[in-house]
């Protein structure tokens, strides 16, 4: 079937999926135009006898019919009102950052009129999956996704090591350094004692003890040296080139730009080149209600391009700074951080960021509107 207005082809349906033309109304309009033309022809013959006054009346009737047809032709329909999501009771602290949340009204989106053919099902998920990336840093892995042709959004904690964790790691490395040094001194003392002892069972027993201590020390040293190298990487400010971005097709890129939000767990990355596919924001007419199906895409425990399904559970607000989160029961696991939360049409609804500690099926995402608010000067 081809739309007579915009020439869009589709299998069937009461209206055009591209421009919204209602086919039945269009046929009614065409019939009315034909009737109007026939009526005009008949009246034209009469007008020769009835004079110019009757002809003017006929023209007015035709004009009215055409105006009415134009109204129906455009397929005007009033948009249904947006329903507000009903927020459930407060929930407890979440990780990686512990927060207290309370019920919150839905975020009201500013109208953005768009004419768009909505996808659904496998095609929508595949489109979003192709715009999702894996992110590897010296301290771990995460996910991200393109929000336009040039920029990738992810979590701040994916690309920036937590300062408290870094301080704790430094303390542990200092303790390990001291313990290794003491163990070396202890082995040296035992060796001096061994050289001074006469031959006999005690000397032989001490030789075995020294060998055991050296063996254990040799096992510890490689792990300690690896920890020192990792600490050296973490202790300096992260550079874009430290961040490896793995595309959906498996190709690897290095970031050339990094911008971190001071207010939210968000960061923005860009690549050296490319005109990449991205996950679009939803039109204002496509609302998100409690119980709507949503999907997460990411790389949990290194399993790239993993898709999990769930429902949108409601809006939550963090006590203190008022940060609003989207709650979902779609699985958010380590490595999913920074990946997209999408709806069934493949539109980005949020950035997966954390889970509720010691629970299953309670995850949170930062609304996509917050991304464009935090990075307004870069993304617009």
LUMKE-96695 format. One record per residue (C-alpha): residue in three letters; z, x, y. Coordinates in steps of 0.001 Angstrom, whole numbers, plus 500000, padded with zeros to 6 digits. Layout:
LUMKE-96695
<r=ALA	c3=Z	c1=X	c2=Y> $
...
end
This chain:
LUMKE-96695
<r=UNK	c3=500000	c1=500000	c2=500000> $
<r=UNK	c3=499039	c1=501377	c2=503457> $
<r=UNK	c3=500889	c1=500328	c2=506609> $
<r=UNK	c3=498391	c1=498727	c2=509074> $
<r=UNK	c3=500393	c1=500104	c2=511984> $
<r=UNK	c3=501136	c1=503768	c2=511147> $
<r=UNK	c3=498990	c1=504210	c2=507963> $
<r=UNK	c3=502071	c1=505265	c2=505915> $
<r=UNK	c3=501459	c1=504811	c2=502169> $
<r=UNK	c3=504119	c1=503471	c2=499807> $
<r=UNK	c3=504315	c1=501606	c2=496491> $
<r=UNK	c3=505591	c1=498292	c2=497865> $
<r=UNK	c3=508422	c1=496602	c2=499708> $
<r=UNK	c3=508883	c1=494053	c2=502481> $
<r=UNK	c3=508638	c1=496601	c2=505280> $
<r=UNK	c3=507208	c1=500028	c2=506132> $
<r=UNK	c3=509623	c1=502851	c2=505280> $
<r=UNK	c3=508276	c1=504975	c2=508133> $
<r=UNK	c3=507967	c1=502674	c2=511179> $
<r=UNK	c3=509886	c1=499574	c2=510055> $
<r=UNK	c3=506925	c1=497172	c2=510323> $
<r=UNK	c3=507652	c1=493880	c2=508516> $
<r=UNK	c3=504474	c1=493079	c2=506575> $
<r=UNK	c3=504961	c1=489284	c2=506375> $
<r=UNK	c3=505483	c1=489016	c2=510126> $
<r=UNK	c3=502425	c1=491150	c2=510685> $
<r=UNK	c3=500306	c1=488772	c2=508544> $
<r=UNK	c3=501722	c1=485796	c2=510463> $
<r=UNK	c3=500717	c1=487420	c2=513728> $
<r=UNK	c3=497190	c1=488080	c2=512503> $
<r=UNK	c3=496822	c1=484468	c2=511348> $
<r=UNK	c3=498047	c1=483224	c2=514702> $
<r=UNK	c3=495548	c1=485445	c2=516462> $
<r=UNK	c3=492724	c1=484048	c2=514332> $
<r=UNK	c3=493875	c1=480501	c2=515042> $
<r=UNK	c3=494128	c1=481320	c2=518744> $
<r=UNK	c3=490595	c1=482743	c2=518726> $
<r=UNK	c3=489216	c1=479647	c2=516971> $
<r=UNK	c3=491072	c1=477408	c2=519369> $
<r=UNK	c3=489729	c1=479373	c2=522295> $
<r=UNK	c3=486156	c1=479006	c2=521003> $
<r=UNK	c3=486550	c1=475243	c2=520608> $
<r=UNK	c3=488100	c1=474819	c2=523992> $
<r=UNK	c3=485443	c1=476984	c2=525587> $
<r=UNK	c3=482873	c1=474391	c2=524620> $
<r=UNK	c3=485033	c1=471618	c2=526085> $
<r=UNK	c3=485650	c1=473601	c2=529234> $
<r=UNK	c3=482039	c1=473265	c2=530188> $
<r=UNK	c3=482739	c1=469553	c2=530566> $
<r=UNK	c3=486353	c1=469556	c2=531706> $
<r=UNK	c3=485996	c1=472142	c2=534428> $
<r=UNK	c3=487774	c1=475343	c2=535354> $
<r=UNK	c3=491265	c1=473747	c2=535387> $
<r=UNK	c3=491244	c1=473162	c2=531628> $
<r=UNK	c3=489987	c1=476709	c2=531007> $
<r=UNK	c3=492954	c1=478161	c2=532867> $
<r=UNK	c3=495353	c1=476154	c2=530682> $
<r=UNK	c3=493659	c1=477496	c2=527583> $
<r=UNK	c3=494055	c1=481093	c2=528739> $
<r=UNK	c3=497757	c1=480566	c2=529374> $
<r=UNK	c3=498253	c1=479188	c2=525840> $
<r=UNK	c3=496462	c1=482192	c2=524323> $
<r=UNK	c3=498560	c1=484614	c2=526382> $
<r=UNK	c3=501774	c1=482975	c2=525155> $
<r=UNK	c3=500662	c1=483199	c2=521539> $
<r=UNK	c3=499722	c1=486860	c2=521873> $
<r=UNK	c3=503063	c1=487701	c2=523531> $
<r=UNK	c3=504964	c1=485963	c2=520723> $
<r=UNK	c3=502914	c1=487817	c2=518121> $
<r=UNK	c3=503634	c1=491158	c2=519750> $
<r=UNK	c3=507372	c1=490448	c2=519531> $
<r=UNK	c3=507132	c1=489760	c2=515788> $
<r=UNK	c3=504695	c1=492619	c2=515240> $
<r=UNK	c3=507211	c1=495236	c2=516416> $
<r=UNK	c3=509582	c1=494101	c2=513673> $
<r=UNK	c3=512568	c1=493871	c2=516013> $
<r=UNK	c3=515868	c1=493707	c2=514127> $
<r=UNK	c3=519357	c1=493979	c2=515512> $
<r=UNK	c3=521297	c1=496903	c2=514036> $
<r=UNK	c3=524349	c1=495883	c2=512008> $
<r=UNK	c3=527698	c1=496896	c2=513535> $
<r=UNK	c3=529366	c1=500059	c2=512211> $
<r=UNK	c3=532421	c1=499340	c2=510069> $
<r=UNK	c3=535498	c1=501458	c2=510617> $
<r=UNK	c3=536819	c1=503282	c2=507573> $
<r=UNK	c3=540353	c1=502317	c2=506560> $
<r=UNK	c3=542427	c1=505488	c2=506305> $
<r=UNK	c3=544971	c1=505758	c2=503441> $
<r=UNK	c3=548568	c1=507085	c2=503872> $
<r=UNK	c3=549367	c1=510702	c2=504897> $
<r=UNK	c3=548960	c1=513565	c2=502442> $
<r=UNK	c3=550734	c1=516897	c2=501995> $
<r=UNK	c3=549841	c1=520516	c2=502694> $
<r=UNK	c3=546518	c1=521980	c2=501620> $
<r=UNK	c3=545248	c1=525436	c2=500840> $
<r=UNK	c3=544026	c1=527978	c2=501754> $
<r=UNK	c3=545713	c1=526908	c2=505005> $
<r=UNK	c3=548708	c1=524626	c2=504635> $
<r=UNK	c3=548463	c1=521626	c2=506966> $
<r=UNK	c3=550099	c1=518234	c2=507246> $
<r=UNK	c3=547706	c1=515353	c2=507587> $
<r=UNK	c3=547989	c1=511772	c2=508750> $
<r=UNK	c3=545738	c1=508724	c2=508674> $
<r=UNK	c3=543060	c1=508694	c2=511342> $
<r=UNK	c3=540345	c1=506364	c2=512549> $
<r=UNK	c3=536729	c1=507312	c2=511841> $
<r=UNK	c3=534963	c1=509685	c2=514175> $
<r=UNK	c3=532609	c1=507745	c2=516432> $
<r=UNK	c3=529218	c1=509423	c2=516595> $
<r=UNK	c3=527145	c1=509397	c2=519748> $
<r=UNK	c3=523904	c1=507427	c2=519223> $
<r=UNK	c3=520908	c1=509584	c2=518417> $
<r=UNK	c3=517882	c1=507345	c2=517990> $
<r=UNK	c3=515619	c1=508756	c2=515301> $
<r=UNK	c3=512685	c1=507492	c2=513310> $
<r=UNK	c3=513080	c1=508950	c2=509862> $
<r=UNK	c3=512094	c1=508204	c2=506283> $
<r=UNK	c3=515355	c1=508366	c2=504309> $
<r=UNK	c3=515284	c1=510184	c2=500993> $
<r=UNK	c3=517732	c1=509499	c2=498206> $
<r=UNK	c3=518592	c1=510667	c2=494725> $
<r=UNK	c3=517297	c1=513937	c2=493275> $
<r=UNK	c3=514842	c1=514658	c2=496119> $
<r=UNK	c3=517598	c1=514446	c2=498746> $
<r=UNK	c3=519931	c1=516694	c2=496759> $
<r=UNK	c3=517152	c1=519211	c2=496076> $
<r=UNK	c3=516298	c1=519392	c2=499779> $
<r=UNK	c3=519946	c1=520127	c2=500642> $
<r=UNK	c3=520297	c1=522571	c2=497763> $
<r=UNK	c3=517353	c1=524628	c2=499040> $
<r=UNK	c3=519112	c1=524991	c2=502405> $
<r=UNK	c3=522427	c1=526141	c2=500871> $
<r=UNK	c3=523221	c1=529846	c2=500468> $
<r=UNK	c3=525807	c1=532032	c2=498736> $
<r=UNK	c3=527742	c1=534504	c2=500868> $
<r=UNK	c3=529228	c1=537770	c2=499591> $
<r=UNK	c3=531632	c1=539976	c2=501555> $
<r=UNK	c3=533679	c1=543063	c2=500636> $
<r=UNK	c3=536639	c1=540795	c2=499799> $
<r=UNK	c3=535097	c1=537778	c2=498115> $
<r=UNK	c3=532414	c1=535102	c2=497947> $
<r=UNK	c3=531736	c1=531748	c2=499561> $
<r=UNK	c3=528953	c1=529415	c2=500579> $
<r=UNK	c3=527087	c1=528307	c2=503690> $
<r=UNK	c3=524094	c1=526240	c2=504747> $
<r=UNK	c3=521412	c1=526166	c2=507411> $
<r=UNK	c3=522126	c1=523697	c2=510224> $
<r=UNK	c3=518801	c1=524482	c2=511899> $
<r=UNK	c3=515880	c1=526847	c2=511272> $
<r=UNK	c3=517810	c1=529898	c2=512470> $
<r=UNK	c3=521558	c1=529509	c2=511904> $
<r=UNK	c3=523902	c1=529236	c2=508916> $
<r=UNK	c3=527354	c1=527683	c2=509173> $
<r=UNK	c3=530232	c1=528695	c2=506888> $
<r=UNK	c3=534026	c1=528956	c2=506999> $
<r=UNK	c3=535737	c1=531563	c2=509117> $
<r=UNK	c3=537943	c1=532546	c2=506168> $
<r=UNK	c3=534788	c1=533362	c2=504155> $
<r=UNK	c3=533598	c1=536044	c2=506618> $
<r=UNK	c3=536916	c1=537121	c2=508153> $
<r=UNK	c3=539785	c1=538396	c2=506018> $
<r=UNK	c3=543125	c1=536701	c2=506698> $
<r=UNK	c3=545405	c1=538939	c2=508828> $
<r=UNK	c3=548553	c1=537958	c2=506908> $
<r=UNK	c3=546896	c1=538741	c2=503594> $
<r=UNK	c3=545673	c1=542045	c2=505006> $
<r=UNK	c3=549213	c1=543014	c2=506099> $
<r=UNK	c3=550533	c1=542096	c2=502639> $
<r=UNK	c3=547779	c1=544146	c2=500991> $
<r=UNK	c3=548648	c1=547154	c2=503164> $
<r=UNK	c3=552308	c1=546923	c2=502102> $
<r=UNK	c3=551336	c1=546797	c2=498435> $
<r=UNK	c3=549013	c1=549774	c2=498788> $
<r=UNK	c3=551720	c1=551769	c2=500571> $
<r=UNK	c3=554167	c1=550990	c2=497744> $
<r=UNK	c3=551562	c1=552037	c2=495152> $
<r=UNK	c3=550880	c1=555240	c2=497064> $
<r=UNK	c3=554580	c1=556110	c2=497103> $
<r=UNK	c3=555085	c1=555271	c2=493417> $
<r=UNK	c3=552131	c1=557440	c2=492387> $
<r=UNK	c3=553427	c1=560332	c2=494443> $
<r=UNK	c3=556872	c1=560039	c2=492846> $
<r=UNK	c3=555322	c1=559863	c2=489374> $
<r=UNK	c3=553379	c1=563065	c2=490034> $
<r=UNK	c3=556583	c1=564796	c2=491172> $
<r=UNK	c3=558383	c1=563566	c2=488065> $
<r=UNK	c3=555645	c1=564925	c2=485783> $
<r=UNK	c3=555772	c1=568306	c2=487589> $
<r=UNK	c3=559555	c1=568467	c2=487073> $
<r=UNK	c3=559192	c1=567673	c2=483380> $
<r=UNK	c3=556542	c1=570381	c2=483022> $
<r=UNK	c3=558858	c1=572978	c2=484647> $
<r=UNK	c3=561646	c1=571931	c2=482297> $
<r=UNK	c3=559259	c1=572132	c2=479338> $
<r=UNK	c3=558274	c1=575714	c2=480175> $
<r=UNK	c3=561947	c1=576769	c2=480325> $
<r=UNK	c3=562951	c1=575138	c2=477033> $
<r=UNK	c3=563016	c1=577102	c2=473759> $
<r=UNK	c3=560787	c1=575981	c2=470957> $
<r=UNK	c3=562207	c1=573139	c2=468926> $
<r=UNK	c3=562319	c1=569352	c2=468541> $
<r=UNK	c3=563526	c1=568711	c2=472119> $
<r=UNK	c3=560678	c1=570732	c2=473593> $
<r=UNK	c3=558122	c1=568980	c2=471379> $
<r=UNK	c3=559569	c1=565583	c2=472269> $
<r=UNK	c3=559326	c1=566372	c2=475987> $
<r=UNK	c3=555674	c1=567391	c2=475544> $
<r=UNK	c3=554945	c1=563949	c2=474072> $
<r=UNK	c3=556729	c1=562232	c2=476979> $
<r=UNK	c3=554758	c1=564277	c2=479528> $
<r=UNK	c3=551471	c1=563347	c2=477823> $
<r=UNK	c3=552404	c1=559654	c2=477885> $
<r=UNK	c3=553228	c1=559757	c2=481592> $
<r=UNK	c3=549971	c1=561547	c2=482406> $
<r=UNK	c3=548000	c1=559004	c2=480374> $
<r=UNK	c3=549587	c1=556080	c2=482243> $
<r=UNK	c3=549010	c1=557788	c2=485572> $
<r=UNK	c3=545341	c1=558342	c2=484766> $
<r=UNK	c3=544990	c1=554624	c2=484045> $
<r=UNK	c3=546512	c1=553669	c2=487387> $
<r=UNK	c3=544663	c1=556149	c2=489605> $
<r=UNK	c3=541152	c1=554539	c2=489414> $
<r=UNK	c3=542551	c1=551123	c2=490378> $
<r=UNK	c3=544536	c1=552693	c2=493200> $
<r=UNK	c3=541497	c1=554566	c2=494526> $
<r=UNK	c3=539443	c1=551357	c2=494401> $
<r=UNK	c3=542215	c1=549610	c2=496346> $
<r=UNK	c3=542138	c1=552328	c2=498991> $
<r=UNK	c3=538378	c1=551938	c2=499414> $
<r=UNK	c3=538757	c1=548183	c2=499706> $
<r=UNK	c3=541572	c1=548565	c2=502255> $
<r=UNK	c3=539354	c1=550844	c2=504329> $
<r=UNK	c3=536682	c1=548124	c2=504404> $
<r=UNK	c3=539153	c1=545367	c2=505243> $
<r=UNK	c3=540983	c1=547338	c2=507893> $
<r=UNK	c3=537961	c1=547618	c2=510147> $
<r=UNK	c3=536375	c1=544698	c2=511965> $
<r=UNK	c3=533764	c1=542999	c2=509825> $
<r=UNK	c3=530147	c1=543656	c2=510828> $
<r=UNK	c3=527238	c1=541280	c2=510210> $
<r=UNK	c3=525626	c1=543891	c2=507964> $
<r=UNK	c3=528693	c1=543708	c2=505674> $
<r=UNK	c3=527770	c1=540112	c2=504841> $
<r=UNK	c3=525201	c1=539522	c2=502111> $
<r=UNK	c3=523433	c1=536153	c2=502099> $
<r=UNK	c3=521790	c1=535023	c2=498862> $
<r=UNK	c3=519143	c1=532344	c2=499271> $
<r=UNK	c3=518495	c1=529428	c2=496916> $
<r=UNK	c3=515566	c1=531327	c2=495339> $
<r=UNK	c3=517805	c1=534339	c2=494569> $
<r=UNK	c3=516479	c1=536611	c2=497314> $
<r=UNK	c3=519039	c1=538584	c2=499331> $
<r=UNK	c3=519333	c1=538906	c2=503106> $
<r=UNK	c3=521731	c1=540646	c2=505484> $
<r=UNK	c3=523207	c1=538818	c2=508444> $
<r=UNK	c3=522293	c1=540196	c2=511846> $
<r=UNK	c3=524571	c1=537946	c2=513902> $
<r=UNK	c3=528117	c1=536642	c2=513468> $
<r=UNK	c3=530002	c1=534230	c2=515696> $
<r=UNK	c3=533512	c1=533074	c2=514769> $
<r=UNK	c3=535236	c1=529968	c2=516134> $
<r=UNK	c3=538628	c1=530469	c2=517737> $
<r=UNK	c3=539666	c1=526843	c2=517183> $
<r=UNK	c3=538380	c1=525869	c2=513715> $
<r=UNK	c3=537741	c1=527390	c2=510308> $
<r=UNK	c3=534059	c1=527820	c2=511180> $
<r=UNK	c3=531651	c1=530713	c2=511637> $
<r=UNK	c3=527959	c1=530978	c2=512466> $
<r=UNK	c3=525487	c1=533477	c2=510958> $
<r=UNK	c3=521823	c1=534224	c2=511498> $
<r=UNK	c3=519211	c1=536336	c2=509718> $
<r=UNK	c3=516735	c1=538878	c2=511022> $
<r=UNK	c3=513783	c1=536569	c2=510488> $
<r=UNK	c3=512703	c1=533299	c2=508975> $
<r=UNK	c3=511856	c1=529686	c2=509540> $
<r=UNK	c3=514242	c1=528267	c2=506977> $
<r=UNK	c3=514673	c1=524729	c2=505709> $
<r=UNK	c3=517928	c1=523193	c2=506879> $
<r=UNK	c3=520198	c1=520214	c2=506249> $
<r=UNK	c3=519849	c1=517650	c2=508997> $
<r=UNK	c3=522554	c1=515641	c2=510691> $
<r=UNK	c3=522535	c1=511928	c2=509861> $
<r=UNK	c3=520968	c1=509405	c2=512253> $
<r=UNK	c3=523455	c1=507305	c2=514193> $
<r=UNK	c3=522326	c1=504271	c2=512170> $
<r=UNK	c3=523361	c1=505827	c2=508846> $
<r=UNK	c3=527154	c1=505487	c2=508801> $
<r=UNK	c3=529664	c1=506881	c2=506305> $
<r=UNK	c3=532112	c1=504405	c2=504809> $
<r=UNK	c3=534989	c1=504782	c2=502389> $
<r=UNK	c3=533672	c1=504710	c2=498834> $
<r=UNK	c3=530210	c1=506043	c2=499763> $
<r=UNK	c3=528856	c1=508602	c2=497324> $
<r=UNK	c3=528921	c1=512226	c2=498535> $
<r=UNK	c3=528059	c1=515606	c2=497011> $
<r=UNK	c3=529273	c1=519178	c2=497461> $
<r=UNK	c3=526953	c1=522161	c2=497032> $
<r=UNK	c3=528174	c1=525732	c2=496701> $
<r=UNK	c3=528933	c1=528709	c2=494481> $
<r=UNK	c3=532298	c1=528085	c2=492772> $
<r=UNK	c3=533490	c1=531219	c2=490945> $
<r=UNK	c3=530024	c1=532716	c2=491456> $
<r=UNK	c3=528049	c1=529814	c2=489906> $
<r=UNK	c3=525365	c1=529480	c2=492554> $
<r=UNK	c3=523796	c1=526189	c2=493659> $
<r=UNK	c3=526388	c1=524074	c2=491855> $
<r=UNK	c3=526329	c1=520367	c2=492771> $
<r=UNK	c3=529362	c1=518104	c2=492250> $
<r=UNK	c3=529574	c1=514386	c2=493006> $
<r=UNK	c3=532354	c1=512179	c2=494306> $
<r=UNK	c3=533122	c1=509611	c2=496972> $
<r=UNK	c3=534193	c1=509740	c2=500589> $
<r=UNK	c3=537932	c1=508955	c2=500513> $
<r=UNK	c3=538648	c1=508645	c2=504243> $
<r=UNK	c3=539398	c1=510492	c2=507465> $
<r=UNK	c3=542523	c1=512634	c2=507916> $
<r=UNK	c3=543993	c1=514217	c2=511027> $
<r=UNK	c3=545986	c1=517430	c2=511064> $
<r=UNK	c3=549348	c1=517092	c2=512757> $
<r=UNK	c3=549660	c1=519550	c2=515609> $
<r=UNK	c3=546139	c1=520286	c2=516794> $
<r=UNK	c3=544578	c1=516907	c2=515941> $
<r=UNK	c3=541821	c1=518426	c2=513773> $
<r=UNK	c3=539984	c1=515677	c2=511851> $
<r=UNK	c3=538923	c1=516207	c2=508229> $
<r=UNK	c3=536782	c1=514276	c2=505765> $
<r=UNK	c3=538629	c1=513704	c2=502476> $
<r=UNK	c3=536665	c1=513566	c2=499228> $
<r=UNK	c3=537287	c1=513709	c2=495502> $
<r=UNK	c3=534087	c1=515713	c2=494922> $
<r=UNK	c3=535195	c1=519021	c2=493417> $
<r=UNK	c3=535773	c1=521829	c2=495944> $
<r=UNK	c3=536602	c1=525064	c2=494111> $
<r=UNK	c3=536956	c1=528727	c2=495163> $
<r=UNK	c3=533472	c1=529767	c2=496249> $
<r=UNK	c3=532599	c1=526283	c2=497557> $
<r=UNK	c3=534185	c1=527107	c2=500909> $
<r=UNK	c3=531609	c1=526880	c2=503682> $
<r=UNK	c3=529139	c1=524812	c2=501644> $
<r=UNK	c3=527857	c1=521387	c2=502697> $
<r=UNK	c3=529276	c1=517959	c2=501994> $
<r=UNK	c3=526194	c1=515692	c2=501953> $
<r=UNK	c3=525597	c1=511963	c2=501555> $
<r=UNK	c3=523176	c1=510337	c2=499113> $
<r=UNK	c3=520323	c1=510748	c2=501628> $
<r=UNK	c3=520893	c1=514518	c2=501816> $
<r=UNK	c3=522316	c1=514494	c2=505352> $
<r=UNK	c3=525096	c1=516960	c2=506214> $
<r=UNK	c3=528408	c1=515194	c2=506682> $
<r=UNK	c3=530765	c1=518159	c2=506743> $
<r=UNK	c3=531611	c1=521779	c2=505883> $
<r=UNK	c3=533784	c1=522117	c2=502763> $
<r=UNK	c3=536875	c1=524042	c2=503734> $
<r=UNK	c3=539992	c1=523489	c2=501594> $
<r=UNK	c3=541799	c1=521642	c2=498802> $
<r=UNK	c3=545251	c1=520154	c2=498450> $
<r=UNK	c3=547475	c1=522611	c2=496643> $
<r=UNK	c3=548637	c1=521718	c2=493114> $
<r=UNK	c3=546365	c1=518645	c2=492950> $
<r=UNK	c3=542971	c1=517724	c2=491542> $
<r=UNK	c3=540308	c1=515702	c2=493313> $
<r=UNK	c3=541663	c1=516028	c2=496855> $
<r=UNK	c3=539406	c1=518176	c2=499015> $
<r=UNK	c3=538637	c1=518339	c2=502717> $
<r=UNK	c3=535615	c1=519102	c2=504885> $
<r=UNK	c3=535235	c1=519675	c2=508617> $
<r=UNK	c3=532935	c1=516997	c2=510128> $
<r=UNK	c3=529448	c1=518263	c2=510971> $
<r=UNK	c3=529937	c1=517032	c2=514561> $
<r=UNK	c3=532638	c1=519703	c2=514971> $
<r=UNK	c3=530111	c1=522437	c2=514141> $
<r=UNK	c3=527815	c1=521422	c2=516986> $
<r=UNK	c3=530800	c1=521002	c2=519292> $
<r=UNK	c3=532205	c1=524479	c2=518574> $
<r=UNK	c3=528834	c1=526249	c2=518808> $
<r=UNK	c3=527243	c1=524044	c2=521441> $
<r=UNK	c3=525830	c1=526880	c2=523533> $
<r=UNK	c3=524150	c1=528491	c2=520498> $
<r=UNK	c3=522855	c1=525513	c2=518516> $
<r=UNK	c3=521531	c1=523399	c2=521399> $
end
